[in-house]
Amino acid sequence: MEKDIGKINKNDITDIVIRIDDFADRKGVTIREFITSERYTGFTKSGVKIQAPDFEKFKEMINSITEEDMKEEPKEESSEEKASEEKKEELPKEQETLDEEMPDY
């Protein structure tokens, strides 16, 4: 028995599919990637199966996540970007001018 619950688009060729199935006579909820491309269409190996006996615990864990937990934080500058900015600040103004005026050979 297979029953698709829904899917979430991951990118242009990949969806995350949630379904109830009973593979090898073991019923559970399966969450897997499904690819649709020119070379291959079908499920990938990426995914997880929550066995029926563990479903209540899984549901409790998912329901414990709040909207506040899922709010995205503002993106911070990477350490490389910060280092680049710091180097610019350290250069004397004359050096910055020279760098801008020197042609690349």
C-alpha positions in Angstrom: 0.0 0.0 0.0 1.4 3.4 -1.0 -0.3 6.7 -0.3 1.3 10.0 -1.3 0.8 12.7 1.3 2.4 15.6 -0.5 5.6 17.0 -2.0 7.8 20.1 -1.6 9.8 21.5 -4.4 13.5 21.5 -3.7 14.8 22.8 -7.0 14.1 22.6 -10.8 14.4 18.8 -11.0 13.9 17.6 -7.4 10.9 17.3 -5.1 10.8 16.0 -1.5 8.0 13.4 -1.4 6.2 12.3 1.8 4.3 9.1 1.6 2.9 6.2 3.6 4.1 2.9 2.5 4.7 -0.7 3.6 7.9 -1.7 2.0 9.0 -5.2 3.1 5.8 -5.5 5.2 7.0 -2.6 7.4 4.5 0.2 7.4 5.8 3.8 7.9 6.2 7.3 6.6 8.9 7.7 3.9 10.4 11.1 3.1 12.5 10.9 -0.1 13.9 12.9 -3.0 12.2 12.4 -6.4 14.1 13.6 -9.5 12.6 14.4 -12.9 15.3 14.9 -15.5 16.3 13.8 -19.0 18.6 11.0 -17.7 16.6 9.7 -14.8 13.1 10.0 -13.3 12.4 8.4 -10.0 13.3 8.2 -6.3 16.9 8.7 -5.2 18.6 6.9 -2.3 18.3 10.1 -0.3 15.6 9.9 2.3 14.4 8.4 5.5 11.7 6.1 6.7 9.9 6.6 10.0 8.6 3.2 11.2 4.9 3.0 12.3 5.9 2.4 16.0 8.0 5.6 16.0 5.5 7.8 14.2 3.9 9.3 17.4 7.4 10.3 18.6 8.3 11.8 15.2 5.0 13.7 15.1 5.7 15.1 18.6 9.1 16.2 17.6 7.9 18.0 14.4 5.0 19.6 16.3 7.4 21.0 18.9 9.0 23.2 16.3 7.6 26.7 16.5 7.2 29.4 13.8 9.8 31.4 15.8 12.3 28.5 15.4 11.9 28.7 11.7 12.4 32.5 11.3 15.5 33.1 9.2 18.3 35.3 10.7 19.9 38.1 8.7 22.8 36.7 6.7 26.2 37.7 8.2 29.2 38.6 6.1 31.6 35.7 5.6 35.0 35.8 7.2 36.6 36.2 3.7 34.4 39.3 3.0 35.3 40.8 6.4 39.0 40.2 5.9 38.8 41.9 2.5 37.1 44.9 4.0 39.6 45.1 6.8 42.5 45.0 4.4 41.0 47.9 2.4 40.7 49.9 5.7 44.4 49.2 6.5 45.8 50.6 3.3 46.9 54.2 3.3 44.8 56.5 1.0 47.9 57.0 -1.2 48.2 53.2 -1.7 44.6 52.9 -2.7 45.0 55.7 -5.3 48.2 54.1 -6.6 46.5 50.7 -6.9 43.6 52.3 -8.9 46.0 54.2 -11.2 48.4 51.3 -12.0 47.5 49.5 -15.2 47.4 45.7 -15.2 50.0 44.2 -17.6 
